[in-house]
Amino acid sequence: MIGSIRRRSAALSALVLAGTLALSGCASTGTGPRSAADPFEPMNRAVFAFNETADEYVVKPVAQAYTTVVPEYFRGVIGNVFANVGELWTAANQLLQGKPMAALGDLSRFVINTTFGFGGIADVATEMGLERHREDFGQTLGRWGLASGPYLVLPIFGPSSVRDGLGFALDMAADPVRQVETEGFSNNLRLTRAIDQRASLLTAGRVVEGAALDKYSFVRDGYLQRRRNQVWDGDPPPEPAETESK
């Protein structure tokens, strides 16, 4: 339950940040400073429209049915188990980013929750004061100095960039759920995880619908800003434009 609430809070925080950008003028017109990061905008908008249609008629209804059928407590348990599995990849990325103590903390979370939380069903580590993180290989590439490159909208998967797309490919290859020997069971696990993640964003989706004058630009600018903050753990260096203005 705790894990589910934390994921929803994080999603809402990111979308509120995106809302601030949108209402400031850049996100609503698509002609602000961020537009230079989106040279593939016509193609991206077409993929975005496809994703929106798929979400409205397939993904979202399934997620809504999931929240109706599965009690909140059990949704929290499901979210905790999948988050616990992801701790290992997060720890590996922390280490690759040169943060050994953070890697040790995330590895400790996995050991504690797997042992005392019955395979991650309960998030005992959070109760002990060990904060949950989520690091992926796109963030690692960013810490290594690779620029995000042009913004991309991936079919089904949504907002990304050239760098994050490369990282996402490795994230998928390293996904522990994919290592399950029975292919059918592995696919069912990944489908359940995807539905659970979409269900956790139902409330946040209403925030986007209500705040965005141009939903595409709203999501794009919010994504780019959020990813920059994630790469630098909330303390990004000044952007070139900011440096020149000083």
TASUL-V31752 format. One record per residue. N is the residue number from 1. RES is the residue in three letters. D_FIRST is the distance of its C-alpha to the first C-alpha in whole Angstrom. Layout:
BEGIN
<<N RES D_FIRST> <N RES D_FIRST>>
END
This chain:
BEGIN
<<1 MET 0> <2 ILE 4> <3 GLY 5> <4 SER 5> <5 ILE 6> <6 ARG 9> <7 ARG 10> <8 ARG 11> <9 SER 12> <10 ALA 14> <11 ALA 16> <12 LEU 17> <13 SER 19> <14 ALA 20> <15 LEU 22> <16 VAL 23> <17 LEU 25> <18 ALA 26> <19 GLY 27> <20 THR 29> <21 LEU 31> <22 ALA 32> <23 LEU 33> <24 SER 35> <25 GLY 37> <26 CYS 37> <27 ALA 34> <28 SER 35> <29 THR 39> <30 GLY 38> <31 THR 41> <32 GLY 40> <33 PRO 40> <34 ARG 37> <35 SER 39> <36 ALA 41> <37 ALA 38> <38 ASP 38> <39 PRO 41> <40 PHE 40> <41 GLU 38> <42 PRO 40> <43 MET 39> <44 ASN 35> <45 ARG 35> <46 ALA 37> <47 VAL 34> <48 PHE 31> <49 ALA 33> <50 PHE 32> <51 ASN 29> <52 GLU 28> <53 THR 30> <54 ALA 28> <55 ASP 25> <56 GLU 26> <57 TYR 28> <58 VAL 25> <59 VAL 22> <60 LYS 21> <61 PRO 22> <62 VAL 20> <63 ALA 17> <64 GLN 17> <65 ALA 18> <66 TYR 15> <67 THR 13> <68 THR 16> <69 VAL 16> <70 VAL 12> <71 PRO 10> <72 GLU 7> <73 TYR 5> <74 PHE 7> <75 ARG 7> <76 GLY 4> <77 VAL 6> <78 ILE 9> <79 GLY 8> <80 ASN 8> <81 VAL 11> <82 PHE 13> <83 ALA 12> <84 ASN 13> <85 VAL 16> <86 GLY 17> <87 GLU 17> <88 LEU 21> <89 TRP 22> <90 THR 21> <91 ALA 23> <92 ALA 26> <93 ASN 26> <94 GLN 26> <95 LEU 29> <96 LEU 31> <97 GLN 30> <98 GLY 32> <99 LYS 29> <100 PRO 29> <101 MET 27> <102 ALA 24> <103 ALA 25> <104 LEU 25> <105 GLY 22> <106 ASP 20> <107 LEU 21> <108 SER 21> <109 ARG 17> <110 PHE 17> <111 VAL 20> <112 ILE 17> <113 ASN 14> <114 THR 16> <115 THR 18> <116 PHE 17> <117 GLY 13> <118 PHE 15> <119 GLY 15> <120 GLY 12> <121 ILE 10> <122 ALA 9> <123 ASP 9> <124 VAL 12> <125 ALA 14> <126 THR 12> <127 GLU 13> <128 MET 16> <129 GLY 17> <130 LEU 17> <131 GLU 16> <132 ARG 14> <133 HIS 17> <134 ARG 18> <135 GLU 21> <136 ASP 23> <137 PHE 27> <138 GLY 28> <139 GLN 27> <140 THR 29> <141 LEU 32> <142 GLY 32> <143 ARG 32> <144 TRP 35> <145 GLY 37> <146 LEU 36> <147 ALA 36> <148 SER 34> <149 GLY 37> <150 PRO 37> <151 TYR 34> <152 LEU 33> <153 VAL 31> <154 LEU 30> <155 PRO 30> <156 ILE 27> <157 PHE 25> <158 GLY 26> <159 PRO 27> <160 SER 28> <161 SER 32> <162 VAL 34> <163 ARG 33> <164 ASP 29> <165 GLY 31> <166 LEU 32> <167 GLY 29> <168 PHE 27> <169 ALA 30> <170 LEU 29> <171 ASP 25> <172 MET 26> <173 ALA 28> <174 ALA 26> <175 ASP 23> <176 PRO 22> <177 VAL 21> <178 ARG 25> <179 GLN 26> <180 VAL 25> <181 GLU 29> <182 THR 28> <183 GLU 29> <184 GLY 27> <185 PHE 24> <186 SER 24> <187 ASN 24> <188 ASN 22> <189 LEU 19> <190 ARG 20> <191 LEU 20> <192 THR 16> <193 ARG 15> <194 ALA 17> <195 ILE 16> <196 ASP 12> <197 GLN 13> <198 ARG 16> <199 ALA 13> <200 SER 11> <201 LEU 15> <202 LEU 16> <203 THR 16> <204 ALA 17> <205 GLY 20> <206 ARG 21> <207 VAL 22> <208 VAL 24> <209 GLU 26> <210 GLY 27> <211 ALA 28> <212 ALA 30> <213 LEU 33> <214 ASP 33> <215 LYS 30> <216 TYR 31> <217 SER 32> <218 PHE 29> <219 VAL 27> <220 ARG 30> <221 ASP 30> <222 GLY 27> <223 TYR 26> <224 LEU 29> <225 GLN 28> <226 ARG 25> <227 ARG 26> <228 ARG 29> <229 ASN 26> <230 GLN 24> <231 VAL 27> <232 TRP 28> <233 ASP 25> <234 GLY 26> <235 ASP 29> <236 PRO 31> <237 PRO 35> <238 PRO 37> <239 GLU 38> <240 PRO 42> <241 ALA 42> <242 GLU 41> <243 THR 43> <244 GLU 46> <245 SER 46> <246 LYS 46>>
END
